[in-house]
């Protein structure tokens, strides 16, 4: 697997994480309490940038399949 592919997949993973945060933030328009939305956003962002999450992303075998990426976000 090429180094370029792995870098692109990292960008995609963090882009999806940013979109996740944006969607959660938009919950305030759906009458979900803002304190609960902020708590979820904090959890998502802290997990996105945790050492464990980053080390898992840097493993070459985790980026081989799109199902692996889906599994990452299900666990997140």
N, C-alpha and C positions, 0 to 999 in steps of 0.2 A: 504494500500500500504506500502510495507516495506521501511525502511530507506535506505537499500542497493540499491534498485531499483532507488530511487530518486537521490542518489549519482552517480549511473551509468549514469542516464539520464543527469545530469549536466555535466559529463565528455563528453558525446556524443555531447551535445549542443556546448560546447566550442571547441571540436575537429572540428566540422563542421564549426564553426566560423573561426578557424585557416585555414582550407582548403579554405574557402571563400577568405580570405586575400591572400593566396598563388595563387589562380586562378587570382585574380585581379592584383597581382604583375606580373603575366606572360603576362599581356596585353601589356607590353612594347615590346614584340616580335611581336605583331600584329599591330604595327605602331599606337598605341593609345598614345597620348601625356602623358609623364611620370607625369607631374604636375596634370593632371586630375586623373590618376590612384592613385597617392599619396593622393589626396584629398579624394577619395572614400575609400581608405584604412584607413585613419585617421578617417573618419566618422564611418566606420564599427567597428573599434577597440574601439573608444570612446563610441559607443552605446553598445558594448558587455560588457564593464566594467562600465557602468553607474549604478547608484544606483537604478533607476527605473527598468532597465532590470533585474538586479540581484534580486530585490524584487519580480518581477513577476515570475522569475524562482523558487524562494523559496516557492511559493505558491504550496501546495500539489495538488490542482486540475488541475493545468496547465500541469502537467507531465503525465496525465492519458492517453492521446491519441497521436499517432504520428502525427495526423493532427494538433494538438495544436502546436507541434514543427515546423511543416511546416509554420503555421500561424506566429509564432515568426520570422522566417527568412524572410517571405514575408514582414513583417512590418519593419524589420531591414534594 
